[in-house]
Amino acid sequence: MFQHLLVPTDGSALSEGAVRVAVRLAKVFQAKLTGLHMIPEYRVFTHRIDMLEDTQERYAQLAEQHAEQFLGVVAQAAKDASVACDTICVAGDHPYEAIIQAVEARNCDLIVMASHGQAGVPGLLIGSETQKVLTHCKVPVLVFR
């Protein structure tokens, strides 16, 4: 049914759960899997503690280490299940845009992603990346909670 799944990860426990689901689905469908991690652009003025404490070079170094770690989880899970997998890391400010671009560039036909379930007024005002993917993407999205 599906031939190429995309699984975005931010390294959270919810994302790791989505990775496990994506690997199982890829195995069942005999599909290829692509893991995606997006590194936020470095900003001098930010609310993110990791950017406030580091220089741009140190932030980039740590962000790449985290990306390797997060994508390594995807690659290892796929390897353990004998699922064809590749991983990509991109830099940007809007994860949903990176997800949609990866889907289009790699001809993915299903996205398996976690939702952190931001509810209430913050969810309405800010909106979740998952909601933005659901709104703007043309392929099916399986949301893991």
ABEGO torsion letter per residue (X at the ends): XBABBBBBBAGBAAAAAAAAAAAAAAAAAGBBBBBBBBBBBBBABBABAAAAABBAAAAAAAAAAAAAAAAAAAAAAAAAAGBBBBBBBBBEABAAAAAAAAAAAAGBABBBBBBAGBBEAAAAAAEBAAAAAAAABABBBBBBX
